[in-house]
Amino acid sequence: MSYESRIFIINRTEHINSNGTIWIHAEKIVDLKMCQMDSDMNFRNIFTQNIDYPIVVDGETTFSDKYGEPMKYSNVKTVINYLEQIPDNYRRISILLGILQNIDESKWDNIQIVHYGYWGGNKTMFIIFLMIYLFAGICEEIWLNIPKK
């Protein structure tokens, strides 16, 4: 398993209640799994500001990623500038770059690009390995208990 990146494009809006308290509404517009962006790059380092709102991720409301690190955000221009410097040899970069380049920020309140780190890798292979390991243990026990003639 490896460190993987997931990108949320959030429209952050502040509202003032009648009693004067401010509440924040964060609408998740895009949820894009970028997979292993940090294997060769410092992708995470461009996200420098902690979010001040929770995000629902896989049914869980949280301020942190799967590693317990606070989720951080950057602005559209910073992420575009970073992605344009990367050689175009990773197919997911063009997807994210295309989305970001076509955002008209004047039509939104406050667009934030949020980084979320999570465990990756081939979970299916891990489960298969675990099943083989358990099956081998069962077979060994059966083999050892076969009456010898």
N, CA, C and O atoms as a GROMACS GRO file, in nm:
protein
  596
    1MET      N    1   0.084  -0.117   0.000
    1MET     CA    2   0.000   0.000   0.000
    1MET      C    3   0.089   0.124   0.000
    1MET      O    4   0.202   0.121   0.049
    2SER      N    5   0.036   0.234  -0.055
    2SER     CA    6   0.119   0.353  -0.071
    2SER      C    7   0.038   0.478  -0.039
    2SER      O    8  -0.084   0.473  -0.024
    3TYR      N    9   0.110   0.589  -0.030
    3TYR     CA   10   0.045   0.718  -0.006
    3TYR      C   11  -0.017   0.764  -0.137
    3TYR      O   12   0.050   0.768  -0.240
    4GLU      N   13  -0.144   0.799  -0.133
    4GLU     CA   14  -0.211   0.844  -0.253
    4GLU      C   15  -0.283   0.976  -0.227
    4GLU      O   16  -0.316   1.009  -0.113
    5SER      N   17  -0.306   1.050  -0.334
    5SER     CA   18  -0.370   1.181  -0.325
    5SER      C   19  -0.508   1.179  -0.387
    5SER      O   20  -0.533   1.115  -0.489
    6ARG      N   21  -0.595   1.250  -0.322
    6ARG     CA   22  -0.730   1.269  -0.372
    6ARG      C   23  -0.755   1.420  -0.367
    6ARG      O   24  -0.718   1.486  -0.269
    7ILE      N   25  -0.815   1.474  -0.469
    7ILE     CA   26  -0.837   1.618  -0.477
    7ILE      C   27  -0.987   1.647  -0.472
    7ILE      O   28  -1.066   1.587  -0.544
    8PHE      N   29  -1.023   1.740  -0.385
    8PHE     CA   30  -1.160   1.789  -0.379
    8PHE      C   31  -1.158   1.934  -0.426
    8PHE      O   32  -1.076   2.013  -0.382
    9ILE      N   33  -1.248   1.967  -0.516
    9ILE     CA   34  -1.268   2.107  -0.551
    9ILE      C   35  -1.393   2.151  -0.475
    9ILE      O   36  -1.502   2.097  -0.493
   10ILE      N   37  -1.372   2.250  -0.389
   10ILE     CA   38  -1.475   2.294  -0.295
   10ILE      C   39  -1.515   2.438  -0.326
   10ILE      O   40  -1.430   2.523  -0.354
   11ASN      N   41  -1.644   2.464  -0.319
   11ASN     CA   42  -1.693   2.602  -0.322
   11ASN      C   43  -1.728   2.638  -0.177
   11ASN      O   44  -1.825   2.586  -0.122
   12ARG      N   45  -1.648   2.727  -0.117
   12ARG     CA   46  -1.666   2.765   0.023
   12ARG      C   47  -1.747   2.895   0.029
   12ARG      O   48  -1.711   2.995  -0.034
   13THR      N   49  -1.856   2.891   0.107
   13THR     CA   50  -1.943   3.007   0.120
   13THR      C   51  -1.965   3.035   0.268
   13THR      O   52  -1.991   2.943   0.346
   14GLU      N   53  -1.954   3.160   0.307
   14GLU     CA   54  -1.986   3.201   0.444
   14GLU      C   55  -2.125   3.263   0.447
   14GLU      O   56  -2.161   3.342   0.360
   15HIS      N   57  -2.202   3.225   0.547
   15HIS     CA   58  -2.336   3.279   0.566
   15HIS      C   59  -2.343   3.338   0.707
   15HIS      O   60  -2.279   3.289   0.799
   16ILE      N   61  -2.421   3.443   0.723
   16ILE     CA   62  -2.440   3.504   0.854
   16ILE      C   63  -2.583   3.480   0.897
   16ILE      O   64  -2.678   3.520   0.829
   17ASN      N   65  -2.599   3.414   1.013
   17ASN     CA   66  -2.732   3.390   1.068
   17ASN      C   67  -2.792   3.520   1.120
   17ASN      O   68  -2.722   3.621   1.131
   18SER      N   69  -2.919   3.516   1.151
   18SER     CA   70  -2.988   3.635   1.202
   18SER      C   71  -2.930   3.684   1.334
   18SER      O   72  -2.942   3.802   1.369
   19ASN      N   73  -2.868   3.592   1.409
   19ASN     CA   74  -2.807   3.632   1.536
   19ASN      C   75  -2.662   3.679   1.519
   19ASN      O   76  -2.595   3.709   1.617
   20GLY      N   77  -2.616   3.686   1.395
   20GLY     CA   78  -2.482   3.739   1.368
   20GLY      C   79  -2.371   3.636   1.363
   20GLY      O   80  -2.256   3.670   1.334
   21THR      N   81  -2.401   3.510   1.391
   21THR     CA   82  -2.297   3.408   1.384
   21THR      C   83  -2.273   3.366   1.239
   21THR      O   84  -2.364   3.363   1.157
   22ILE      N   85  -2.149   3.335   1.212
   22ILE     CA   86  -2.109   3.294   1.076
   22ILE      C   87  -2.105   3.142   1.070
   22ILE      O   88  -2.050   3.076   1.158
   23TRP      N   89  -2.163   3.087   0.966
   23TRP     CA   90  -2.147   2.945   0.940
   23TRP      C   91  -2.098   2.926   0.798
   23TRP      O   92  -2.129   3.004   0.708
   24ILE      N   93  -2.021   2.822   0.779
   24ILE     CA   94  -1.955   2.797   0.651
   24ILE      C   95  -2.021   2.678   0.583
   24ILE      O   96  -2.043   2.572   0.642
   25HIS      N   97  -2.052   2.698   0.457
   25HIS     CA   98  -2.104   2.589   0.374
   25HIS      C   99  -1.995   2.554   0.272
   25HIS      O  100  -1.949   2.639   0.196
   26ALA      N  101  -1.954   2.427   0.272
   26ALA     CA  102  -1.851   2.382   0.178
   26ALA      C  103  -1.914   2.278   0.086
   26ALA      O  104  -1.945   2.166   0.127
   27GLU      N  105  -1.934   2.318  -0.039
   27GLU     CA  106  -1.994   2.228  -0.138
   27GLU      C  107  -1.884   2.159  -0.217
   27GLU      O  108  -1.801   2.224  -0.280
   28LYS      N  109  -1.883   2.027  -0.212
   28LYS     CA  110  -1.785   1.949  -0.287
   28LYS      C  111  -1.833   1.940  -0.432
   28LYS      O  112  -1.937   1.880  -0.460
   29ILE      N  113  -1.758   2.001  -0.522
   29ILE     CA  114  -1.795   2.005  -0.663
   29ILE      C  115  -1.732   1.888  -0.739
   29ILE      O  116  -1.796   1.826  -0.824
   30VAL      N  117  -1.606   1.859  -0.706
   30VAL     CA  118  -1.531   1.752  -0.774
   30VAL      C  119  -1.458   1.670  -0.669
   30VAL      O  120  -1.405   1.724  -0.572
   31ASP      N  121  -1.455   1.539  -0.690
   31ASP     CA  122  -1.378   1.445  -0.607
   31ASP      C  123  -1.299   1.360  -0.705
   31ASP      O  124  -1.355   1.273  -0.772
   32LEU      N  125  -1.168   1.386  -0.714
   32LEU     CA  126  -1.084   1.320  -0.814
   32LEU      C  127  -0.971   1.243  -0.747
   32LEU      O  128  -0.890   1.300  -0.673
   33LYS      N  129  -0.966   1.113  -0.772
   33LYS     CA  130  -0.857   1.031  -0.718
   33LYS      C  131  -0.736   1.043  -0.809
   33LYS      O  132  -0.737   0.996  -0.923
   34MET      N  133  -0.633   1.107  -0.758
   34MET     CA  134  -0.510   1.129  -0.835
   34MET      C  135  -0.410   1.015  -0.818
   34MET      O  136  -0.310   1.008  -0.889
   35CYS      N  137  -0.437   0.927  -0.724
   35CYS     CA  138  -0.351   0.812  -0.693
   35CYS      C  139  -0.213   0.858  -0.648
   35CYS      O  140  -0.204   0.947  -0.563
   36GLN      N  141  -0.106   0.802  -0.700
   36GLN     CA  142   0.027   0.821  -0.645
   36GLN      C  143   0.096   0.947  -0.696
   36GLN      O  144   0.198   0.939  -0.765
   37MET      N  145   0.041   1.062  -0.665
   37MET     CA  146   0.099   1.189  -0.708
   37MET      C  147   0.229   1.221  -0.634
   37MET      O  148   0.314   1.291  -0.687
   38ASP      N  149   0.244   1.170  -0.512
   38ASP     CA  150   0.362   1.208  -0.434
   38ASP      C  151   0.477   1.109  -0.445
   38ASP      O  152   0.576   1.125  -0.374
   39SER      N  153   0.467   1.009  -0.528
   39SER     CA  154   0.577   0.913  -0.538
   39SER      C  155   0.703   0.978  -0.594
   39SER      O  156   0.814   0.944  -0.551
   40ASP      N  157   0.690   1.072  -0.688
   40ASP     CA  158   0.806   1.140  -0.746
   40ASP      C  159   0.801   1.291  -0.728
   40ASP      O  160   0.896   1.360  -0.765
   41MET      N  161   0.694   1.344  -0.672
   41MET     CA  162   0.674   1.488  -0.668
   41MET      C  163   0.646   1.535  -0.526
   41MET      O  164   0.624   1.453  -0.436
   42ASN      N  165   0.646   1.663  -0.507
   42ASN     CA  166   0.609   1.723  -0.379
   42ASN      C  167   0.472   1.788  -0.391
   42ASN      O  168   0.452   1.902  -0.350
   43PHE      N  169   0.381   1.714  -0.446
   43PHE     CA  170   0.247   1.765  -0.474
   43PHE      C  171   0.180   1.820  -0.349
   43PHE      O  172   0.117   1.926  -0.354
   44ARG      N  173   0.192   1.749  -0.237
   44ARG     CA  174   0.127   1.791  -0.113
   44ARG      C  175   0.173   1.928  -0.066
   44ARG      O  176   0.097   2.001  -0.002
   45ASN      N  177   0.297   1.965  -0.098
   45ASN     CA  178   0.354   2.089  -0.046
   45ASN      C  179   0.290   2.216  -0.100
   45ASN      O  180   0.309   2.323  -0.043
   46ILE      N  181   0.214   2.206  -0.209
   46ILE     CA  182   0.150   2.327  -0.261
   46ILE      C  183   0.021   2.360  -0.186
   46ILE      O  184  -0.036   2.468  -0.204
   47PHE      N  185  -0.025   2.268  -0.104
   47PHE     CA  186  -0.146   2.290  -0.024
   47PHE      C  187  -0.100   2.334   0.115
   47PHE      O  188  -0.050   2.252   0.193
   48THR      N  189  -0.118   2.461   0.147
   48THR     CA  190  -0.054   2.517   0.266
   48THR      C  191  -0.151   2.567   0.373
   48THR      O  192  -0.109   2.589   0.487
   49GLN      N  193  -0.278   2.586   0.340
   49GLN     CA  194  -0.372   2.643   0.437
   49GLN      C  195  -0.471   2.538   0.485
   49GLN      O  196  -0.532   2.468   0.404
   50ASN      N  197  -0.485   2.526   0.617
   50ASN     CA  198  -0.579   2.430   0.673
   50ASN      C  199  -0.723   2.470   0.640
   50ASN      O  200  -0.758   2.589   0.642
   51ILE      N  201  -0.805   2.371   0.610
   51ILE     CA  202  -0.947   2.399   0.588
   51ILE      C  203  -1.012   2.436   0.722
   51ILE      O  204  -0.966   2.392   0.827
   52ASP      N  205  -1.117   2.516   0.717
   52ASP     CA  206  -1.188   2.555   0.839
   52ASP      C  207  -1.332   2.504   0.836
   52ASP      O  208  -1.422   2.564   0.895
   53TYR      N  209  -1.352   2.393   0.768
   53TYR     CA  210  -1.484   2.330   0.754
   53TYR      C  211  -1.462   2.181   0.738
   53TYR      O  212  -1.359   2.139   0.685
   54PRO      N  213  -1.556   2.100   0.784
   54PRO     CA  214  -1.543   1.955   0.763
   54PRO      C  215  -1.586   1.917   0.622
   54PRO      O  216  -1.665   1.987   0.559
   55ILE      N  217  -1.534   1.805   0.574
   55ILE     CA  218  -1.573   1.750   0.445
   55ILE      C  219  -1.619   1.606   0.468
   55ILE      O  220  -1.559   1.532   0.546
   56VAL      N  221  -1.726   1.568   0.400
   56VAL     CA  222  -1.772   1.430   0.408
   56VAL      C  223  -1.692   1.349   0.307
   56VAL      O  224  -1.698   1.373   0.186
   57VAL      N  225  -1.616   1.253   0.359
   57VAL     CA  226  -1.533   1.166   0.276
   57VAL      C  227  -1.571   1.022   0.307
   57VAL      O  228  -1.556   0.975   0.420
   58ASP      N  229  -1.620   0.953   0.206
   58ASP     CA  230  -1.660   0.813   0.220
   58ASP      C  231  -1.751   0.792   0.342
   58ASP      O  232  -1.734   0.696   0.418
   59GLY      N  233  -1.848   0.882   0.358
   59GLY     CA  234  -1.946   0.870   0.465
   59GLY      C  235  -1.902   0.923   0.600
   59GLY      O  236  -1.980   0.919   0.695
   60GLU      N  237  -1.781   0.971   0.611
   60GLU     CA  238  -1.728   1.022   0.738
   60GLU      C  239  -1.705   1.173   0.727
   60GLU      O  240  -1.642   1.219   0.632
   61THR      N  241  -1.755   1.248   0.823
   61THR     CA  242  -1.734   1.393   0.824
   61THR      C  243  -1.604   1.422   0.899
   61THR      O  244  -1.589   1.383   1.015
   62THR      N  245  -1.510   1.490   0.832
   62THR     CA  246  -1.377   1.504   0.890
   62THR      C  247  -1.306   1.632   0.845
   62THR      O  248  -1.339   1.690   0.742
   63PHE      N  249  -1.210   1.674   0.925
   63PHE     CA  250  -1.117   1.782   0.891
   63PHE      C  251  -0.981   1.724   0.850
   63PHE      O  252  -0.894   1.796   0.801
   64SER      N  253  -0.963   1.592   0.869
   64SER     CA  254  -0.833   1.527   0.850
   64SER      C  255  -0.838   1.422   0.740
   64SER      O  256  -0.945   1.372   0.704
   65ASP      N  257  -0.720   1.389   0.688
   65ASP     CA  258  -0.714   1.282   0.588
   65ASP      C  259  -0.701   1.148   0.659
   65ASP      O  260  -0.710   1.141   0.781
   66LYS      N  261  -0.680   1.041   0.582
   66LYS     CA  262  -0.671   0.907   0.640
   66LYS      C  263  -0.546   0.886   0.726
   66LYS      O  264  -0.538   0.789   0.801
   67TYR      N  265  -0.451   0.976   0.716
   67TYR     CA  266  -0.330   0.968   0.797
   67TYR      C  267  -0.340   1.052   0.923
   67TYR      O  268  -0.246   1.059   1.001
   68GLY      N  269  -0.456   1.118   0.944
   68GLY     CA  270  -0.474   1.204   1.060
   68GLY      C  271  -0.417   1.344   1.042
   68GLY      O  272  -0.418   1.424   1.136
   69GLU      N  273  -0.368   1.373   0.923
   69GLU     CA  274  -0.314   1.506   0.895
   69GLU      C  275  -0.429   1.600   0.860
   69GLU      O  276  -0.524   1.559   0.793
   70PRO      N  277  -0.422   1.726   0.904
   70PRO     CA  278  -0.529   1.819   0.866
   70PRO      C  279  -0.531   1.839   0.715
   70PRO      O  280  -0.426   1.853   0.651
   71MET      N  281  -0.651   1.842   0.659
   71MET     CA  282  -0.661   1.867   0.516
   71MET      C  283  -0.625   2.012   0.489
   71MET      O  284  -0.661   2.102   0.565
   72LYS      N  285  -0.553   2.033   0.380
   72LYS     CA  286  -0.509   2.167   0.344
   72LYS      C  287  -0.555   2.200   0.203
   72LYS      O  288  -0.582   2.110   0.122
   73TYR      N  289  -0.563   2.330   0.175
   73TYR     CA  290  -0.608   2.371   0.042
   73TYR      C  291  -0.512   2.471  -0.019
   73TYR      O  292  -0.424   2.527   0.047
   74SER      N  293  -0.532   2.490  -0.147
   74SER     CA  294  -0.459   2.589  -0.224
   74SER      C  295  -0.559   2.655  -0.319
   74SER      O  296  -0.675   2.614  -0.324
   75ASN      N  297  -0.514   2.755  -0.392
   75ASN     CA  298  -0.604   2.819  -0.487
   75ASN      C  299  -0.585   2.758  -0.626
   75ASN      O  300  -0.488   2.685  -0.650
   76VAL      N  301  -0.676   2.788  -0.715
   76VAL     CA  302  -0.676   2.730  -0.849
   76VAL      C  303  -0.546   2.763  -0.922
   76VAL      O  304  -0.483   2.674  -0.980
   77LYS      N  305  -0.505   2.889  -0.920
   77LYS     CA  306  -0.386   2.932  -0.995
   77LYS      C  307  -0.258   2.861  -0.948
   77LYS      O  308  -0.176   2.822  -1.031
   78THR      N  309  -0.242   2.845  -0.819
   78THR     CA  310  -0.123   2.777  -0.766
   78THR      C  311  -0.116   2.633  -0.814
   78THR      O  312  -0.009   2.585  -0.854
   79VAL      N  313  -0.228   2.564  -0.811
   79VAL     CA  314  -0.230   2.423  -0.854
   79VAL      C  315  -0.206   2.413  -1.004
   79VAL      O  316  -0.133   2.325  -1.049
   80ILE      N  317  -0.267   2.503  -1.082
   80ILE     CA  318  -0.244   2.503  -1.226
   80ILE      C  319  -0.096   2.526  -1.256
   80ILE      O  320  -0.036   2.453  -1.335
   81ASN      N  321  -0.035   2.626  -1.192
   81ASN     CA  322   0.107   2.656  -1.214
   81ASN      C  323   0.194   2.535  -1.182
   81ASN      O  324   0.289   2.505  -1.254
   82TYR      N  325   0.163   2.466  -1.074
   82TYR     CA  326   0.240   2.346  -1.036
   82TYR      C  327   0.225   2.236  -1.142
   82TYR      O  328   0.324   2.179  -1.188
   83LEU      N  329   0.101   2.207  -1.179
   83LEU     CA  330   0.075   2.098  -1.273
   83LEU      C  331   0.136   2.124  -1.411
   83LEU      O  332   0.177   2.031  -1.479
   84GLU      N  333   0.141   2.251  -1.452
   84GLU     CA  334   0.199   2.284  -1.583
   84GLU      C  335   0.350   2.262  -1.586
   84GLU      O  336   0.409   2.254  -1.695
   85GLN      N  337   0.414   2.252  -1.471
   85GLN     CA  338   0.559   2.229  -1.464
   85GLN      C  339   0.596   2.081  -1.467
   85GLN      O  340   0.713   2.046  -1.484
   86ILE      N  341   0.496   1.994  -1.451
   86ILE     CA  342   0.521   1.850  -1.447
   86ILE      C  343   0.520   1.795  -1.589
   86ILE      O  344   0.431   1.829  -1.667
   87PRO      N  345   0.617   1.710  -1.624
   87PRO     CA  346   0.612   1.646  -1.757
   87PRO      C  347   0.480   1.570  -1.772
   87PRO      O  348   0.434   1.505  -1.677
   88ASP      N  349   0.422   1.577  -1.888
   88ASP     CA  350   0.290   1.519  -1.911
   88ASP      C  351   0.301   1.368  -1.936
   88ASP      O  352   0.266   1.319  -2.043
   89ASN      N  353   0.349   1.296  -1.834
   89ASN     CA  354   0.360   1.152  -1.850
   89ASN      C  355   0.270   1.076  -1.752
   89ASN      O  356   0.278   0.953  -1.741
   90TYR      N  357   0.186   1.148  -1.682
   90TYR     CA  358   0.093   1.084  -1.590
   90TYR      C  359  -0.048   1.125  -1.630
   90TYR      O  360  -0.084   1.243  -1.621
   91ARG      N  361  -0.127   1.030  -1.674
   91ARG     CA  362  -0.255   1.057  -1.739
   91ARG      C  363  -0.355   1.134  -1.653
   91ARG      O  364  -0.442   1.203  -1.708
   92ARG      N  365  -0.347   1.125  -1.521
   92ARG     CA  366  -0.444   1.193  -1.435
   92ARG      C  367  -0.418   1.343  -1.426
   92ARG      O  368  -0.508   1.420  -1.394
   93ILE      N  369  -0.294   1.385  -1.453
   93ILE     CA  370  -0.262   1.527  -1.446
   93ILE      C  371  -0.343   1.605  -1.548
   93ILE      O  372  -0.395   1.712  -1.517
   94SER      N  373  -0.354   1.553  -1.668
   94SER     CA  374  -0.429   1.626  -1.772
   94SER      C  375  -0.577   1.640  -1.737
   94SER      O  376  -0.640   1.739  -1.774
   95ILE      N  377  -0.632   1.543  -1.665
   95ILE     CA  378  -0.771   1.553  -1.623
   95ILE      C  379  -0.788   1.668  -1.524
   95ILE      O  380  -0.875   1.754  -1.541
   96LEU      N  381  -0.705   1.668  -1.420
   96LEU     CA  382  -0.714   1.773  -1.318
   96LEU      C  383  -0.684   1.910  -1.379
   96LEU      O  384  -0.754   2.008  -1.351
   97LEU      N  385  -0.581   1.916  -1.460
   97LEU     CA  386  -0.542   2.043  -1.522
   97LEU      C  387  -0.656   2.096  -1.611
   97LEU      O  388  -0.685   2.215  -1.608
   98GLY      N  389  -0.718   2.009  -1.688
   98GLY     CA  390  -0.828   2.050  -1.774
   98GLY      C  391  -0.946   2.105  -1.694
   98GLY      O  392  -1.006   2.206  -1.732
   99ILE      N  393  -0.978   2.039  -1.584
   99ILE     CA  394  -1.087   2.087  -1.499
   99ILE      C  395  -1.053   2.224  -1.443
   99ILE      O  396  -1.134   2.317  -1.450
  100LEU      N  397  -0.933   2.237  -1.386
  100LEU     CA  398  -0.894   2.363  -1.322
  100LEU      C  399  -0.887   2.479  -1.421
  100LEU      O  400  -0.930   2.590  -1.390
  101GLN      N  401  -0.835   2.453  -1.539
  101GLN     CA  402  -0.822   2.559  -1.639
  101GLN      C  403  -0.957   2.608  -1.690
  101GLN      O  404  -0.966   2.718  -1.745
  102ASN      N  405  -1.059   2.530  -1.672
  102ASN     CA  406  -1.192   2.568  -1.720
  102ASN      C  407  -1.285   2.618  -1.610
  102ASN      O  408  -1.405   2.638  -1.634
  103ILE      N  409  -1.232   2.640  -1.491
  103ILE     CA  410  -1.314   2.696  -1.384
  103ILE      C  411  -1.320   2.848  -1.401
  103ILE      O  412  -1.217   2.915  -1.407
  104ASP      N  413  -1.440   2.901  -1.408
  104ASP     CA  414  -1.461   3.046  -1.410
  104ASP      C  415  -1.491   3.086  -1.265
  104ASP      O  416  -1.604   3.076  -1.219
  105GLU      N  417  -1.387   3.132  -1.196
  105GLU     CA  418  -1.402   3.162  -1.053
  105GLU      C  419  -1.502   3.274  -1.026
  105GLU      O  420  -1.551   3.286  -0.913
  106SER      N  421  -1.532   3.355  -1.126
  106SER     CA  422  -1.630   3.464  -1.105
  106SER      C  423  -1.772   3.409  -1.084
  106SER      O  424  -1.859   3.481  -1.036
  107LYS      N  425  -1.793   3.284  -1.118
  107LYS     CA  426  -1.925   3.223  -1.103
  107LYS      C  427  -1.941   3.148  -0.970
  107LYS      O  428  -2.045   3.089  -0.943
  108TRP      N  429  -1.837   3.152  -0.889
  108TRP     CA  430  -1.838   3.080  -0.761
  108TRP      C  431  -1.803   3.177  -0.648
  108TRP      O  432  -1.753   3.287  -0.672
  109ASP      N  433  -1.831   3.135  -0.525
  109ASP     CA  434  -1.799   3.221  -0.410
  109ASP      C  435  -1.650   3.218  -0.379
  109ASP      O  436  -1.583   3.322  -0.382
  110ASN      N  437  -1.598   3.101  -0.350
  110ASN     CA  438  -1.457   3.088  -0.313
  110ASN      C  439  -1.414   2.945  -0.343
  110ASN      O  440  -1.437   2.854  -0.263
  111ILE      N  441  -1.351   2.925  -0.457
  111ILE     CA  442  -1.306   2.791  -0.496
  111ILE      C  443  -1.176   2.757  -0.424
  111ILE      O  444  -1.080   2.834  -0.426
  112GLN      N  445  -1.176   2.641  -0.359
  112GLN     CA  446  -1.056   2.592  -0.291
  112GLN      C  447  -1.026   2.451  -0.341
  112GLN      O  448  -1.116   2.369  -0.358
  113ILE      N  449  -0.898   2.426  -0.365
  113ILE     CA  450  -0.853   2.294  -0.410
  113ILE      C  451  -0.794   2.225  -0.286
  113ILE      O  452  -0.690   2.267  -0.235
  114VAL      N  453  -0.860   2.121  -0.240
  114VAL     CA  454  -0.824   2.056  -0.114
  114VAL      C  455  -0.755   1.923  -0.143
  114VAL      O  456  -0.799   1.845  -0.226
  115HIS      N  457  -0.644   1.900  -0.071
  115HIS     CA  458  -0.570   1.773  -0.082
  115HIS      C  459  -0.612   1.680   0.030
  115HIS      O  460  -0.624   1.722   0.146
  116TYR      N  461  -0.634   1.554  -0.005
  116TYR     CA  462  -0.670   1.450   0.091
  116TYR      C  463  -0.579   1.330   0.067
  116TYR      O  464  -0.580   1.272  -0.041
  117GLY      N  465  -0.500   1.294   0.166
  117GLY     CA  466  -0.412   1.177   0.155
  117GLY      C  467  -0.482   1.052   0.206
  117GLY      O  468  -0.553   1.056   0.306
  118TYR      N  469  -0.462   0.942   0.136
  118TYR     CA  470  -0.525   0.817   0.178
  118TYR      C  471  -0.437   0.698   0.141
  118TYR      O  472  -0.346   0.709   0.059
  119TRP      N  473  -0.468   0.586   0.203
  119TRP     CA  474  -0.393   0.464   0.174
  119TRP      C  475  -0.433   0.414   0.038
  119TRP      O  476  -0.551   0.411   0.003
  120GLY      N  477  -0.334   0.375  -0.038
  120GLY     CA  478  -0.364   0.323  -0.170
  120GLY      C  479  -0.301   0.187  -0.189
  120GLY      O  480  -0.276   0.113  -0.094
  121GLY      N  481  -0.278   0.158  -0.312
  121GLY     CA  482  -0.222   0.028  -0.345
  121GLY      C  483  -0.334  -0.066  -0.388
  121GLY      O  484  -0.451  -0.029  -0.393
  122ASN      N  485  -0.294  -0.184  -0.416
  122ASN     CA  486  -0.391  -0.280  -0.467
  122ASN      C  487  -0.451  -0.358  -0.352
  122ASN      O  488  -0.395  -0.458  -0.308
  123LYS      N  489  -0.565  -0.312  -0.304
  123LYS     CA  490  -0.631  -0.377  -0.191
  123LYS      C  491  -0.680  -0.516  -0.230
  123LYS      O  492  -0.684  -0.606  -0.147
  124THR      N  493  -0.717  -0.533  -0.355
  124THR     CA  494  -0.763  -0.664  -0.401
  124THR      C  495  -0.652  -0.766  -0.387
  124THR      O  496  -0.675  -0.878  -0.341
  125MET      N  497  -0.530  -0.728  -0.425
  125MET     CA  498  -0.417  -0.820  -0.413
  125MET      C  499  -0.390  -0.854  -0.266
  125MET      O  500  -0.355  -0.967  -0.234
  126PHE      N  501  -0.406  -0.756  -0.178
  126PHE     CA  502  -0.387  -0.781  -0.035
  126PHE      C  503  -0.488  -0.883   0.014
  126PHE      O  504  -0.453  -0.974   0.089
  127ILE      N  505  -0.614  -0.868  -0.026
  127ILE     CA  506  -0.719  -0.960   0.017
  127ILE      C  507  -0.692  -1.099  -0.039
  127ILE      O  508  -0.709  -1.198   0.032
  128ILE      N  509  -0.651  -1.109  -0.165
  128ILE     CA  510  -0.619  -1.239  -0.224
  128ILE      C  511  -0.504  -1.304  -0.149
  128ILE      O  512  -0.509  -1.424  -0.120
  129PHE      N  513  -0.400  -1.226  -0.118
  129PHE     CA  514  -0.287  -1.280  -0.043
  129PHE      C  515  -0.332  -1.332   0.093
  129PHE      O  516  -0.291  -1.440   0.136
  130LEU      N  517  -0.417  -1.255   0.161
  130LEU     CA  518  -0.466  -1.295   0.292
  130LEU      C  519  -0.547  -1.424   0.281
  130LEU      O  520  -0.533  -1.513   0.365
  131MET      N  521  -0.632  -1.434   0.178
  131MET     CA  522  -0.712  -1.555   0.161
  131MET      C  523  -0.623  -1.677   0.133
  131MET      O  524  -0.648  -1.785   0.186
  132ILE      N  525  -0.520  -1.659   0.051
  132ILE     CA  526  -0.428  -1.770   0.021
  132ILE      C  527  -0.356  -1.813   0.148
  132ILE      O  528  -0.340  -1.932   0.173
  133TYR      N  529  -0.313  -1.715   0.227
  133TYR     CA  530  -0.242  -1.744   0.351
  133TYR      C  531  -0.332  -1.825   0.446
  133TYR      O  532  -0.289  -1.925   0.503
  134LEU      N  533  -0.456  -1.780   0.460
  134LEU     CA  534  -0.549  -1.850   0.549
  134LEU      C  535  -0.582  -1.989   0.495
  134LEU      O  536  -0.589  -2.085   0.571
  135PHE      N  537  -0.602  -2.001   0.362
  135PHE     CA  538  -0.633  -2.129   0.301
  135PHE      C  539  -0.516  -2.226   0.317
  135PHE      O  540  -0.536  -2.344   0.343
  136ALA      N  541  -0.394  -2.175   0.301
  136ALA     CA  542  -0.276  -2.261   0.316
  136ALA      C  543  -0.267  -2.315   0.459
  136ALA      O  544  -0.230  -2.430   0.480
  137GLY      N  545  -0.302  -2.231   0.556
  137GLY     CA  546  -0.301  -2.275   0.695
  137GLY      C  547  -0.404  -2.384   0.720
  137GLY      O  548  -0.377  -2.479   0.793
  138ILE      N  549  -0.523  -2.370   0.660
  138ILE     CA  550  -0.627  -2.471   0.674
  138ILE      C  551  -0.584  -2.601   0.607
  138ILE      O  552  -0.600  -2.709   0.664
  139CYS      N  553  -0.527  -2.591   0.485
  139CYS     CA  554  -0.482  -2.710   0.414
  139CYS      C  555  -0.372  -2.782   0.491
  139CYS      O  556  -0.369  -2.905   0.497
  140GLU      N  557  -0.281  -2.705   0.549
  140GLU     CA  558  -0.172  -2.766   0.626
  140GLU      C  559  -0.229  -2.842   0.745
  140GLU      O  560  -0.183  -2.952   0.776
  141GLU      N  561  -0.328  -2.784   0.812
  141GLU     CA  562  -0.388  -2.851   0.927
  141GLU      C  563  -0.458  -2.978   0.883
  141GLU      O  564  -0.448  -3.081   0.951
  142ILE      N  565  -0.530  -2.975   0.771
  142ILE     CA  566  -0.597  -3.094   0.720
  142ILE      C  567  -0.493  -3.200   0.683
  142ILE      O  568  -0.509  -3.317   0.718
  143TRP      N  569  -0.387  -3.160   0.614
  143TRP     CA  570  -0.283  -3.253   0.572
  143TRP      C  571  -0.217  -3.319   0.691
  143TRP      O  572  -0.188  -3.439   0.688
  144LEU      N  573  -0.193  -3.242   0.797
  144LEU     CA  574  -0.129  -3.298   0.916
  144LEU      C  575  -0.220  -3.395   0.990
  144LEU      O  576  -0.171  -3.483   1.061
  145ASN      N  577  -0.351  -3.380   0.974
  145ASN     CA  578  -0.446  -3.465   1.045
  145ASN      C  579  -0.496  -3.583   0.964
  145ASN      O  580  -0.582  -3.657   1.010
  146ILE      N  581  -0.444  -3.602   0.843
  146ILE     CA  582  -0.484  -3.716   0.761
  146ILE      C  583  -0.422  -3.842   0.822
  146ILE      O  584  -0.301  -3.847   0.845
  147PRO      N  585  -0.506  -3.942   0.849
  147PRO     CA  586  -0.450  -4.066   0.906
  147PRO      C  587  -0.347  -4.128   0.812
  147PRO      O  588  -0.371  -4.142   0.692
  148LYS      N  589  -0.235  -4.165   0.865
  148LYS     CA  590  -0.128  -4.226   0.787
  148LYS      C  591  -0.150  -4.378   0.786
  148LYS      O  592  -0.185  -4.435   0.888
  149LYS      N  593  -0.129  -4.443   0.671
  149LYS     CA  594  -0.146  -4.589   0.663
  149LYS      C  595  -0.016  -4.659   0.683
  149LYS      O  596  -0.011  -4.782   0.679
   0.00000   0.00000   0.00000
